Amino acid sequence: MSNSSSITQFLLLAFADRRELQLLHFWLFLGICLAALLANGLIITTIACDHHLHTPMYFFLLNLSLLDLASISTTVPKAMTNSLWDTRTISYHGCAAQLFFLMFFISAEFYLLTVMSYDRYIAICKPLHYGTLLGSRACVHMAAAAWGSGFLNALLHTANTFSLPLCQCNVLDQSFCEIPQILKVSCSHSYLRELGVVVFTLFLAFGCFVFIVVSYVQIFRVVLRIPSEQGRHKAFSTCLPHLAVVSLFVSTALFAYLKPPSISYPSLDLVVAVLYLVVPPAVNPLIYSMRNRDIKDALLKLLQRTQIH
């Protein structure tokens, strides 16, 4: 048994053993990462520059894009670097930093998705109270609560996880630093403390998911009473993709953190990680903004102004 101070680096899981497949993974993730960065960057710029979009819904979308940019930048660049240079190492402190920021941005994003479902619920089910319940101050407080909750959650998990004594084994069966993988190399029964915190956090996340589902059930009940078929289609086209992304995110995250060790395979873990870490930041801009006419019109105006100048 050895103390964690004797471990100076971890060995991450390689995407492939063959050099050709490593380069293929690099170019694939580079394309996904650049697309996510471009799409989210355009959304942030468009919302910030167009005063017509300075409303609660677009304020939350701007925060979501910021979190998407941050979350995909936490794990993907390191994985790409390892594939390009055919290496697997990450320093002990680098691993701790990656785990902290990953938990921070992922937690904050999920709390923000919960706030966004509340925003849509008030807008559709209680439109007369929208200005009162979702004023500028209330929106700032809710967004700050999402970011702050994510920060505290990340701080708690990172401090708990890296306070555990680690065995000599420093091999992680994942392409990035993840709590379940760190717990696997722990050589102390005190890992049960962190495991308890993880379970509590997941149940809290499940509670947020239930809130989102209940909110959208109420939204659908109101939407189905809309006499216009076009109005119903517009509402459903916004709500259903949101639920699809949230469902994908929650189900894969729950599976990644709660699956029994008997069904833990490196290839399966990689697929699950990509689904809840890479797919949402790349897909969210399409679901929430690029299908939105207001965003499209504002983006076209911004591009036209840029070309004129």
VMD Tcl script that draws the C-alpha trace (Angstrom):
set ca {
  {0.00 0.00 0.00}
  {1.25 3.41 -0.93}
  {0.22 6.96 -0.30}
  {-1.09 9.08 -3.15}
  {2.00 11.29 -2.85}
  {4.05 8.54 -4.52}
  {1.91 8.79 -7.67}
  {2.99 11.71 -9.83}
  {1.01 10.84 -12.95}
  {-1.78 8.66 -14.29}
  {-1.95 6.57 -17.45}
  {-5.16 7.22 -19.39}
  {-6.92 4.79 -21.69}
  {-5.84 5.09 -25.32}
  {-8.56 5.30 -27.96}
  {-6.76 2.73 -30.10}
  {-3.50 0.80 -30.32}
  {-2.97 1.23 -34.06}
  {-1.43 4.51 -35.18}
  {-3.91 4.94 -38.04}
  {-6.88 4.69 -35.68}
  {-5.26 7.12 -33.23}
  {-4.93 9.72 -35.98}
  {-8.50 9.02 -37.10}
  {-9.72 9.70 -33.55}
  {-7.67 12.90 -33.46}
  {-9.17 14.30 -36.68}
  {-12.69 13.17 -35.72}
  {-12.59 14.87 -32.34}
  {-10.89 17.93 -33.84}
  {-13.80 18.33 -36.24}
  {-16.40 17.88 -33.49}
  {-14.55 20.25 -31.16}
  {-14.16 22.99 -33.79}
  {-17.82 22.68 -34.81}
  {-18.93 22.97 -31.17}
  {-16.63 25.92 -30.54}
  {-17.78 27.74 -33.69}
  {-21.51 27.14 -33.11}
  {-21.45 28.07 -29.43}
  {-19.18 31.04 -30.10}
  {-21.59 32.37 -32.74}
  {-24.52 32.00 -30.34}
  {-22.70 33.88 -27.57}
  {-21.65 36.69 -29.91}
  {-25.09 36.98 -31.51}
  {-27.00 37.13 -28.22}
  {-24.52 39.58 -26.70}
  {-24.60 41.95 -29.69}
  {-28.36 42.00 -30.43}
  {-30.39 43.85 -27.81}
  {-33.60 42.22 -29.10}
  {-32.27 38.94 -27.69}
  {-31.68 40.34 -24.20}
  {-34.56 38.31 -22.75}
  {-34.56 35.56 -20.08}
  {-34.67 32.67 -22.57}
  {-31.68 33.92 -24.55}
  {-29.82 34.93 -21.40}
  {-29.99 31.30 -20.27}
  {-29.00 30.13 -23.77}
  {-25.91 32.34 -23.59}
  {-24.96 30.74 -20.26}
  {-25.58 27.28 -21.71}
  {-23.26 28.00 -24.63}
  {-20.56 29.26 -22.25}
  {-20.81 26.03 -20.25}
  {-20.77 23.93 -23.43}
  {-17.60 25.70 -24.57}
  {-15.99 25.12 -21.19}
  {-17.02 21.48 -20.77}
  {-15.86 20.30 -24.20}
  {-12.56 22.17 -23.69}
  {-11.88 20.31 -20.44}
  {-11.45 16.76 -21.74}
  {-11.37 16.67 -25.55}
  {-8.12 18.66 -26.18}
  {-6.13 16.42 -23.81}
  {-7.55 13.28 -25.44}
  {-6.70 14.70 -28.88}
  {-3.15 15.54 -27.77}
  {-2.63 12.02 -26.44}
  {-3.89 10.50 -29.70}
  {-1.72 12.78 -31.83}
  {1.50 12.24 -29.87}
  {0.79 8.59 -28.99}
  {1.00 9.14 -25.24}
  {-1.28 8.30 -22.32}
  {0.05 10.32 -19.38}
  {-1.52 13.08 -17.33}
  {0.06 14.56 -14.20}
  {-1.49 14.01 -10.76}
  {-2.33 17.70 -10.39}
  {-3.49 17.89 -14.00}
  {-5.85 15.01 -13.32}
  {-7.23 16.75 -10.22}
  {-7.73 19.98 -12.19}
  {-9.44 18.14 -15.04}
  {-11.78 16.34 -12.65}
  {-12.64 19.59 -10.85}
  {-13.47 21.56 -14.01}
  {-15.32 18.60 -15.53}
  {-17.57 18.27 -12.47}
  {-17.96 22.06 -12.28}
  {-19.15 22.58 -15.85}
  {-21.20 19.38 -16.16}
  {-23.03 20.01 -12.85}
  {-23.65 23.68 -13.64}
  {-24.96 22.79 -17.09}
  {-27.47 20.31 -15.72}
  {-28.71 22.78 -13.10}
  {-29.01 25.38 -15.85}
  {-31.06 22.96 -17.99}
  {-33.40 22.65 -15.00}
  {-33.71 26.43 -14.81}
  {-34.40 26.57 -18.55}
  {-37.27 24.10 -18.21}
  {-38.73 26.37 -15.50}
  {-38.37 29.34 -17.85}
  {-40.32 27.52 -20.59}
  {-42.94 26.39 -18.07}
  {-43.60 29.96 -16.91}
  {-43.56 31.32 -20.48}
  {-46.13 28.82 -21.76}
  {-48.23 27.93 -18.71}
  {-48.17 31.25 -16.81}
  {-47.43 33.92 -19.44}
  {-49.11 36.71 -17.46}
  {-46.65 36.19 -14.59}
  {-43.56 35.82 -16.80}
  {-42.27 39.37 -16.33}
  {-42.79 39.19 -12.57}
  {-41.29 35.75 -11.92}
  {-38.45 36.05 -14.41}
  {-37.22 39.60 -14.16}
  {-33.60 40.47 -14.90}
  {-32.56 40.16 -11.25}
  {-34.27 36.77 -10.85}
  {-32.59 35.48 -14.02}
  {-29.14 36.57 -12.82}
  {-29.77 34.94 -9.44}
  {-30.88 31.64 -11.02}
  {-27.93 31.54 -13.41}
  {-25.54 32.39 -10.56}
  {-27.12 29.64 -8.46}
  {-26.48 27.11 -11.26}
  {-22.81 28.17 -11.61}
  {-22.32 28.34 -7.83}
  {-23.91 24.94 -7.21}
  {-21.70 23.42 -9.88}
  {-18.60 24.98 -8.28}
  {-19.46 23.71 -4.79}
  {-20.31 20.25 -6.14}
  {-16.99 20.08 -8.01}
  {-15.04 21.28 -4.97}
  {-16.68 18.67 -2.73}
  {-16.07 15.77 -5.10}
  {-12.50 16.74 -6.01}
  {-11.47 17.23 -2.37}
  {-13.12 13.97 -1.36}
  {-11.70 11.92 -4.23}
  {-8.11 13.12 -4.06}
  {-7.97 12.90 -0.26}
  {-8.13 9.10 -0.62}
  {-4.87 7.14 -0.42}
  {-4.08 5.54 -3.78}
  {-2.37 2.23 -4.49}
  {0.69 1.87 -6.69}
  {-1.55 1.26 -9.71}
  {-1.96 4.49 -11.67}
  {-3.76 3.11 -14.75}
  {-7.21 4.58 -15.43}
  {-9.64 2.76 -17.73}
  {-10.87 6.00 -19.27}
  {-9.52 8.65 -21.66}
  {-9.93 11.37 -19.01}
  {-9.96 11.63 -15.22}
  {-13.28 10.44 -13.84}
  {-14.39 9.76 -10.27}
  {-15.25 6.03 -10.73}
  {-11.82 5.41 -12.26}
  {-10.02 7.19 -9.41}
  {-12.01 5.17 -6.86}
  {-10.89 1.95 -8.59}
  {-7.23 2.68 -7.80}
  {-7.99 3.67 -4.21}
  {-6.57 1.22 -1.69}
  {-8.67 2.34 1.24}
  {-12.17 1.51 2.39}
  {-12.70 5.25 2.88}
  {-13.72 5.37 -0.80}
  {-17.21 4.54 0.49}
  {-17.43 8.14 1.72}
  {-16.94 9.51 -1.79}
  {-19.20 6.80 -3.19}
  {-21.93 8.01 -0.84}
  {-21.44 11.60 -2.03}
  {-21.65 10.44 -5.67}
  {-24.90 8.58 -5.01}
  {-26.36 11.62 -3.22}
  {-25.39 13.89 -6.13}
  {-26.93 11.51 -8.64}
  {-30.17 11.37 -6.71}
  {-30.16 15.18 -6.63}
  {-29.62 15.17 -10.40}
  {-32.45 12.68 -10.77}
  {-34.67 15.05 -8.77}
  {-33.80 17.84 -11.23}
  {-34.63 15.49 -14.10}
  {-38.03 14.71 -12.56}
  {-38.64 18.47 -12.22}
  {-37.80 18.91 -15.91}
  {-40.14 16.08 -16.94}
  {-43.01 17.38 -14.77}
  {-42.51 20.88 -16.18}
  {-42.76 19.60 -19.73}
  {-45.78 17.44 -18.96}
  {-47.52 20.62 -17.84}
  {-46.26 22.41 -20.95}
  {-47.59 19.66 -23.24}
  {-50.97 19.78 -21.55}
  {-51.21 23.49 -22.35}
  {-49.79 23.10 -25.86}
  {-52.31 20.41 -26.79}
  {-55.08 22.93 -26.13}
  {-53.63 25.35 -28.69}
  {-56.10 25.43 -31.62}
  {-53.42 26.23 -34.20}
  {-51.59 23.18 -35.56}
  {-48.63 25.38 -36.47}
  {-48.45 26.67 -32.89}
  {-48.49 23.15 -31.48}
  {-45.80 22.02 -33.91}
  {-43.55 24.96 -32.98}
  {-43.89 24.23 -29.26}
  {-43.29 20.50 -29.65}
  {-40.27 21.02 -31.93}
  {-38.64 23.03 -29.12}
  {-39.63 20.87 -26.15}
  {-39.04 17.34 -27.46}
  {-35.39 17.86 -28.52}
  {-34.68 19.45 -25.12}
  {-36.07 16.38 -23.36}
  {-34.10 14.12 -25.70}
  {-30.78 15.81 -24.85}
  {-31.54 15.85 -21.11}
  {-32.59 12.17 -21.20}
  {-29.41 11.19 -23.06}
  {-27.24 13.18 -20.67}
  {-28.86 11.81 -17.48}
  {-29.15 8.18 -18.59}
  {-25.53 7.92 -19.77}
  {-24.18 9.76 -16.72}
  {-26.18 7.53 -14.36}
  {-24.96 4.45 -16.23}
  {-21.34 5.65 -16.12}
  {-21.40 6.28 -12.36}
  {-23.74 3.54 -11.08}
  {-23.03 0.54 -13.33}
  {-21.62 -2.51 -11.48}
  {-17.94 -3.36 -12.04}
  {-18.96 -6.65 -13.68}
  {-20.16 -4.79 -16.80}
  {-17.34 -2.26 -16.92}
  {-15.52 -2.55 -20.25}
  {-13.07 0.10 -21.51}
  {-14.71 0.34 -24.95}
  {-18.18 0.68 -23.40}
  {-16.94 3.31 -20.94}
  {-15.47 5.33 -23.84}
  {-18.76 5.28 -25.78}
  {-20.76 6.33 -22.71}
  {-18.30 9.14 -21.95}
  {-18.55 10.49 -25.50}
  {-22.36 10.44 -25.28}
  {-22.56 12.60 -22.16}
  {-19.42 14.76 -22.60}
  {-19.00 15.38 -26.34}
  {-22.44 14.98 -27.92}
  {-24.43 17.55 -25.82}
  {-22.04 20.52 -26.43}
  {-22.06 19.74 -30.16}
  {-25.81 19.16 -30.44}
  {-27.16 21.82 -28.06}
  {-26.56 24.74 -30.48}
  {-28.60 22.95 -33.16}
  {-31.43 22.11 -30.79}
  {-31.74 25.32 -28.84}
  {-30.60 28.04 -31.20}
  {-29.87 27.20 -34.81}
  {-33.51 26.12 -35.28}
  {-34.65 29.40 -33.75}
  {-35.71 32.07 -36.26}
  {-34.80 34.96 -33.93}
  {-31.25 33.63 -33.58}
  {-30.94 33.09 -37.33}
  {-32.16 36.59 -38.15}
  {-29.87 38.17 -35.56}
  {-26.91 36.14 -36.85}
  {-27.57 37.23 -40.44}
  {-27.72 40.88 -39.35}
  {-24.46 40.46 -37.46}
  {-22.74 38.90 -40.49}
  {-24.06 41.65 -42.75}
  {-22.75 44.36 -40.42}
  {-19.39 42.60 -40.32}
  {-19.19 42.48 -44.13}
  {-20.12 46.18 -44.43}
  {-17.38 47.21 -42.02}
}
mol new
graphics top color blue
foreach p $ca { graphics top sphere $p radius 0.5 }
foreach p [lrange $ca 0 end-1] q [lrange $ca 1 end] { graphics top cylinder $p $q radius 0.2 }
display resetview
